[in-house]
Amino acid sequence: MAVPGVIILGGAHGSLAVARSLGRRGIPVWFVGDDHPIAKYSRYVKRRLTWNRLAPEETVRMLCALAENEGAAGWLLFPAGDAETQLIAQHDTVLGEHFRLFTMSWDTLKQLNDKRLLYRLASEVGIGFPRSYRHEAGEMPSPDGFPVIIKPVSSERPNALTKDKAWPAETAPELATKLSVAKALMGDGRVVVQEMIPGDGSTQFSYAGLWDRGREVAFLTARRTRQFPIDFGMTSSFVETVNVPEVAEAARQLLLATKFHGLVEVEFKYDAREDSYKVLDANTRAWAWIGLGDSAGVDFPYLAWQLAVGRAVDISGPARAASWLYPSRNVLSIIQGWRRNGERSEWRTMFGASTYANFAWDDILPGVIDLPIQARRFVRRFIRKRRGG
């Protein structure tokens, strides 16, 4: 019997890790994306396609045609981006007739993907989260409540705010100006204004888990030690496994409340003012550093594939100590931190990582091509900022 393959939708370095994990085991891998191309350069990706996020129904028809006419019937759809996750979840009935799905309906899934609903759920189960201001109702921070940050409710709509992830505001006039721009980009009710919890990436922690219909199958906790930019990272640059039971327990309460099914990363930040971990976001798809799990003994993509195709799940034991490095971004993060604080000790994070975001000896091309890809994106980002958005 043919081994069921996988179609990875979207993402960047997370989708590359998924392709490597499954491809090394002889599982056929196709990649469908329209943004970051890094995964398509992997030797383990056997077919590369593009989708149009502005026409989701067209994409659904394309995927169904792959199943009906191209031999992909019964394969697993593996989302690695926010828009792709929403696409699969919103069209799960149609797609489920052709593919294996390892996700939930959008009505349930959006409780974690929509920050407003996530914080409401956190409140219901007794989990801390950053103070948010009801700016639509005129509630704004007091003078001593600054700085604050402006964040998109969700990230499936690509624009300047979702790419930056957050905008800081130091004063009321700055908040008013940036909030106006954010609303124009996102629409009314699609923007969150919340307190800025002090601390850099070293105070940010994650729970990464695999769940099967409300039951935890595998997990690890990690510290996202470095990110770039260092205040509001577009991506982590150095992540290491750490044992943080409080983070794991808080994440489990959220996931149990939704009877979660699938892969998930729940992000927290430690608030030293209150000695508590506060939930920030949840990613219900392959996250950027999902490859860390492989060297930690919890290979999330392969475990998810095993569950989806009905095979026994092979877990060797608790997560081992491991680290994940995105070299080029980490250099930028270290330099930014050195210029701000004069500290040099973080150069240690450049050495001894067990997994790399882009490089692998058995899959060299993505590591080679990643630097020019990043340079091009950096130039575009610089030009956009110079032009005012």
C-alpha positions in Angstrom: 0.0 0.0 0.0 1.3 3.5 -0.9 2.5 5.6 1.9 0.1 8.6 2.3 1.9 11.8 1.4 1.7 15.3 2.8 0.9 18.7 1.2 2.4 21.5 3.3 0.6 24.8 3.0 2.4 28.0 3.6 4.9 28.9 6.2 8.7 29.3 6.0 11.3 27.6 8.2 8.6 25.6 10.0 7.4 24.1 6.7 11.1 23.4 5.8 11.4 21.4 9.0 8.2 19.5 8.3 9.4 18.6 4.8 12.7 17.4 6.2 11.1 15.4 9.0 8.7 13.6 6.7 10.9 13.4 3.6 13.7 11.7 5.4 11.3 8.9 6.2 10.3 8.4 2.6 6.9 10.2 2.9 6.1 12.1 -0.3 6.0 15.9 0.3 4.5 18.6 -1.8 4.6 22.3 -0.9 2.0 25.0 -1.7 2.9 28.6 -0.8 2.7 32.2 -1.9 5.0 34.1 0.4 8.3 32.7 1.8 9.9 30.3 -0.7 12.5 28.6 1.5 10.7 25.2 1.8 10.4 24.7 -1.9 14.2 24.5 -2.2 14.4 21.4 0.0 15.4 18.2 -1.7 12.6 16.5 0.1 9.9 18.6 -1.6 9.0 16.8 -4.8 6.4 19.2 -6.1 5.9 23.0 -5.7 2.7 24.9 -6.3 1.4 28.4 -5.6 -2.0 29.4 -4.1 -3.9 32.6 -4.2 -4.9 33.7 -0.7 -7.2 36.3 -2.2 -9.3 33.6 -3.8 -9.7 30.8 -1.2 -12.4 29.0 -3.1 -10.1 28.8 -6.1 -7.4 27.2 -3.9 -9.8 24.7 -2.5 -10.7 23.6 -6.1 -7.0 23.4 -6.9 -6.4 21.2 -3.9 -9.3 18.9 -4.6 -8.1 18.6 -8.2 -4.7 17.4 -6.9 -6.6 14.6 -5.0 -8.9 13.7 -7.9 -6.4 13.9 -10.8 -2.8 13.9 -9.4 -2.7 11.1 -7.0 -2.9 13.0 -3.7 -6.2 11.5 -2.5 -6.0 10.5 1.2 -2.9 12.6 1.8 -2.5 14.8 4.8 -3.0 18.6 4.5 -0.4 20.2 6.8 -0.9 24.0 7.5 2.2 26.0 8.3 0.8 29.5 8.0 -2.1 31.4 9.6 -4.0 32.0 6.4 -3.5 28.4 5.3 -4.8 27.2 8.7 -7.9 29.3 8.4 -8.4 28.1 4.8 -8.4 24.4 5.8 -10.5 24.9 8.9 -13.1 26.9 7.1 -13.4 24.4 4.2 -12.9 21.3 6.3 -16.1 19.6 5.0 -15.1 19.8 1.4 -11.4 19.2 1.9 -12.1 16.3 4.3 -13.7 14.4 1.4 -10.4 14.2 -0.4 -7.7 14.6 2.3 -6.8 13.6 5.8 -7.1 16.7 8.1 -5.4 17.1 11.4 -7.2 20.2 12.7 -10.5 21.5 14.0 -13.5 23.5 12.6 -12.8 27.2 12.4 -15.6 28.1 14.9 -13.6 26.3 17.5 -10.1 27.0 16.3 -10.6 30.8 16.2 -10.9 30.8 20.0 -7.2 30.4 20.0 -6.2 32.3 16.8 -8.2 35.4 17.5 -6.4 37.3 20.4 -9.7 38.8 21.7 -11.3 35.4 22.0 -8.0 33.9 23.4 -7.9 36.4 26.2 -11.6 35.9 26.9 -10.9 32.1 27.2 -7.9 32.8 29.4 -10.0 34.8 31.7 -12.6 32.0 31.9 -10.1 29.4 32.8 -8.1 31.6 35.1 -4.9 32.2 33.0 -3.1 35.6 33.1 -2.9 37.7 30.0 -1.7 41.3 29.3 -4.1 44.1 30.2 -6.0 45.1 27.1 -7.8 48.5 26.5 -11.2 48.7 24.9 -10.1 51.5 22.6 -13.3 51.1 20.5 -15.3 52.2 23.6 -12.9 55.1 24.3 -10.9 53.3 27.0 -7.2 54.4 26.6 -4.1 54.1 28.9 -3.5 56.6 31.6 -0.3 58.6 31.3 1.5 56.1 33.6 0.2 53.2 31.5 2.6 53.8 28.7 4.3 52.3 26.8 1.7 50.1 25.2 1.7 47.9 22.1 -0.7 47.7 19.1 -1.2 44.1 17.8 -3.4 42.6 15.1 -6.2 40.4 16.4 -5.0 37.7 14.0 -2.3 37.4 11.3 -3.9 35.8 8.3 -4.2 39.1 6.5 -0.7 40.2 5.3 0.1 43.9 5.8 2.7 46.1 7.6 1.2 45.4 11.0 0.9 41.7 10.7 4.5 41.5 9.3 5.8 43.5 12.2 3.6 41.6 14.7 3.4 44.7 17.0 3.9 48.4 17.1 5.0 50.2 20.3 3.5 53.5 21.4 5.3 55.6 24.1 2.7 58.5 24.3 -1.0 59.1 23.8 -0.4 61.1 20.5 1.8 58.3 19.1 -0.8 55.8 20.1 -3.5 57.8 18.3 -1.5 58.1 15.1 -0.4 54.4 15.0 -3.8 53.1 16.0 -5.4 55.0 13.1 -3.0 53.4 10.7 -3.6 50.0 12.2 -7.4 50.3 11.9 -7.0 51.3 8.3 -5.0 48.2 7.6 -6.9 45.7 9.7 -10.4 47.1 9.9 -12.5 48.0 12.9 -12.4 45.5 15.8 -9.3 43.8 14.4 -6.7 45.6 16.5 -5.7 45.1 20.2 -4.1 47.7 22.4 -2.4 46.2 25.5 0.2 46.8 28.1 3.8 46.2 27.3 5.2 43.6 29.7 8.9 44.4 30.4 11.5 42.0 29.2 13.1 40.7 26.0 13.1 37.3 24.4 14.6 35.7 27.4 11.4 36.3 29.3 9.3 34.6 26.6 8.3 31.0 26.8 6.4 28.5 24.7 4.4 25.3 25.1 4.6 23.2 22.0 2.2 20.3 21.9 0.4 17.6 19.9 -3.1 16.8 20.9 -5.6 14.1 19.8 -9.3 15.1 20.4 -8.7 16.8 23.7 -5.8 14.5 24.9 -2.2 15.6 25.1 0.0 13.2 23.1 3.4 14.9 23.3 4.8 18.3 24.4 7.8 20.3 25.3 8.4 23.7 26.8 11.0 26.1 25.5 12.5 29.6 26.1 12.6 31.8 23.0 15.9 33.2 24.3 16.6 35.6 21.4 14.5 37.1 18.7 14.9 39.8 16.1 14.0 42.6 16.5 14.7 42.1 20.2 11.6 43.9 21.4 9.0 42.5 19.0 10.6 39.7 17.1 9.4 38.9 13.6 10.8 35.5 14.4 12.7 33.8 17.1 16.5 33.4 16.5 17.6 31.2 19.3 15.2 28.8 21.1 16.2 26.2 23.8 14.2 23.6 25.7 13.6 24.4 29.3 11.4 22.8 31.9 8.7 25.3 32.9 5.7 23.4 34.5 3.7 26.6 35.0 3.7 27.3 31.3 2.7 23.7 30.4 -0.1 23.7 32.9 -1.5 27.0 31.8 -1.4 25.9 28.1 -3.2 22.7 29.0 -6.0 24.5 30.6 -6.6 26.5 27.5 -6.4 23.5 25.2 -8.6 21.3 27.4 -11.2 24.0 27.3 -11.4 23.7 23.5 -10.9 19.9 23.4 -8.0 20.7 21.1 -7.0 18.5 18.2 -3.8 19.1 16.2 -0.5 20.9 16.6 -0.2 24.0 18.7 2.4 26.4 20.1 1.1 28.7 22.9 3.3 31.7 23.7 3.7 33.2 27.2 5.7 36.1 28.7 7.0 36.1 32.3 5.8 39.2 34.1 8.3 39.8 36.9 6.0 42.5 38.4 3.5 39.9 39.3 5.7 36.8 39.2 3.4 35.2 36.6 3.3 33.9 33.1 0.8 35.6 30.8 -0.4 34.1 27.6 0.3 36.2 24.4 -0.6 34.1 21.4 -1.4 30.7 20.1 -0.3 29.2 16.8 -2.4 26.3 15.7 -0.1 25.2 12.9 3.6 24.4 12.3 5.6 27.1 14.1 9.0 28.5 12.9 11.1 26.4 15.4 9.1 23.2 15.2 12.4 21.5 14.1 13.7 21.8 17.6 11.5 18.9 18.6 13.4 16.5 16.4 16.7 16.9 18.3 14.7 17.0 21.6 13.2 13.6 20.9 9.7 14.9 20.1 9.5 15.0 16.3 6.2 16.8 16.0 5.6 16.6 12.2 6.2 12.9 12.1 4.1 12.3 15.3 1.3 14.3 13.7 1.5 12.3 10.5 1.4 9.0 12.4 -1.8 10.1 14.2 -3.4 11.4 11.1 -2.9 8.2 9.1 -3.9 6.0 12.0 -0.5 4.6 12.9 0.9 4.0 16.4 2.6 7.0 17.7 6.3 6.5 18.6 7.5 8.7 21.4 10.8 7.8 23.0 10.3 9.7 26.2 10.4 13.2 27.7 11.9 16.0 25.7 15.7 16.2 25.9 17.8 19.3 26.2 18.2 20.9 22.7 18.5 24.2 21.0 17.4 25.8 17.6 19.3 28.5 15.9 18.5 30.9 13.0 22.1 32.1 12.4 21.6 35.3 10.3 18.7 36.6 12.5 20.6 35.7 15.6 23.6 37.8 14.6 21.3 40.8 14.0 19.6 40.2 17.4 23.0 40.1 19.2 24.3 43.2 17.5 21.1 45.0 18.3 21.3 44.0 21.9 25.0 44.9 22.1 24.4 48.4 20.7 21.6 48.9 23.3 23.1 47.3 26.4 26.7 46.7 25.6 26.5 43.1 26.5 28.6 40.5 24.6 27.8 37.3 26.4 24.9 36.4 24.1 27.5 35.4 21.4 27.3 32.0 23.1 24.0 31.4 21.4 25.8 31.2 18.1 27.5 28.0 18.9 26.5 24.4 19.7 22.9 24.5 18.5 21.4 21.0 17.9 19.1 22.2 15.1 19.3 25.0 12.5 16.5 26.9 11.0 17.9 26.7 7.5 20.9 24.4 7.3 21.2 20.7 7.2 24.0 18.5 5.9 21.6 16.3 4.0 19.6 19.3 2.6 22.1 22.0 1.8 20.4 24.3 -0.7 17.9 25.9 1.6 20.7 27.0 3.9 22.6 28.5 0.9 19.6 30.3 -0.6 18.2 31.6 2.7 20.7 34.5 3.1 19.8 36.2 -0.3 16.1 35.6 0.5 16.5 37.4 3.8 18.5 40.2 2.3 15.8 40.8 -0.3 13.1 40.8 2.3 15.1 43.2 4.6 15.6 45.6 1.7 11.9 45.6 0.9 11.0 46.1 4.6 13.5 49.0 4.8 12.0 50.7 1.7 8.5 50.2 3.0 9.3 51.8 6.3 11.1 54.7 4.6 7.9 55.3 2.5 5.8 55.3 5.7 4.3 51.8 5.7 
